[in-house]
Amino acid sequence: MEKREFPAILAHLETMIDFVMRSAEKQGFDKETLGQIRLACEEALVNVVSYAYPGKEGTVEISCAPAPAGGIVIEISDRGVPFDPLSLPEPDTTLPMEQRKIGGLGIYMVRKIMDDVGYRRADGRNVFTLTKFLK
């Protein structure tokens, strides 16, 4: 397992994504799947950077490990405001754009891209787990 802690600021987003992508590449994903993993992680990390620490500084810890059946398990954790992104209702994508509620599309997209997504609050931390299996 590889684990690193980063300042939870937008200026470190690319460094965080690069850390995850190096781990994902080692697992043997094709280029298209790597792009999907990048998109899902970017969405999850932007949410942490944007909302976890309102008005103060904080950190985000990312760990990457091989999935038991082949693939990758990515854990993104922070000590920010408790928030379960999976508690958001799925957006109604059948509505015209002007009738849709703002927000919620990012987590919806993460759920569609990744094979398994989980959340838990443990030891004062939000822990968001993203799993992608090799096909």
C-alpha angles and dihedrals in degrees: 000000000000119000133181138168122220136183106263094239132119092240088069096048096101091048090052092048091047090053091054094043093054089055093045092050090054089058092061103247118165121246095261093051091046088056090052092049089049092052094048093048093046090054093048093046095047087054091054093046092047102042115013098079110031110193096354142069125260145154138250122213119207125191126182125193135167112266112243093243095040124287133066139299114204120192119194114188137174140171092230134117110321108259132159107203089192090064090072114102116246111261117250099246091182092070120091112261094253091056097049123103116249115254134017097084093101096058089042088055092047089053091050094047101044124063094224132013125185141174133198136164109226132166092348092310135116105226116194114186123199121187128189121180127207111252 
